[in-house]
Amino acid sequence: MRALQTLLEHRPHLIDKVMFVQIAVPSREDVEEYQQIRADIEGLVGRINGDFAEVGRPPIHYLYRSVPIEELVAYYRAADVMFVTPLRDGMNLVAKEYVATRFDSTGALILSEFAGAAEQLKQAYIVNPYDLEALARTLADAIETASVRGNKRMKALRRSVGAHDVFWWAERCLGALDL
């Protein structure tokens, strides 16, 4: 969200063209640190929307709830760009799910270098999530190329996700056990 804020500060012409949807699935709500993270995120959403929203068009739509798989797939299909930027290994499946839904080879995946999936999904825009300026530039680049039909990056990502499915993973893991 801070990268989006930086992008909108540097490129105000994008304010009415960009919409960020953050789906936060409730987790460990009884843990104080998680409560603080939620409060921090909701405060940031409020500040960014307060700074950049137009009537009826906030730049960030924040959903704090689980969503059914059909709705999640609809969000993936509607998203021109998917931002998966964990600060350490994690959130691999959402990146692969997004790629799997891009059957028309449009879209762009921005992926943290710290995500385990970055090793496999090298054709994504690989970023350091701590570098907000670079994230904002990458987001701008991804926005410009995401709607191009036949996007080479997305075609390569889809080939990778298709080839490295659950059967590939199982064979690799079981093979490592040397049974």
Summary of the structure (lengths in Angstrom):
residues: 179
radius of gyration: 17.3
end to end distance: 46.1
largest distance: 62.3
contacts: 493
relative contact order: 0.13
helix: 54%
strand: 13%
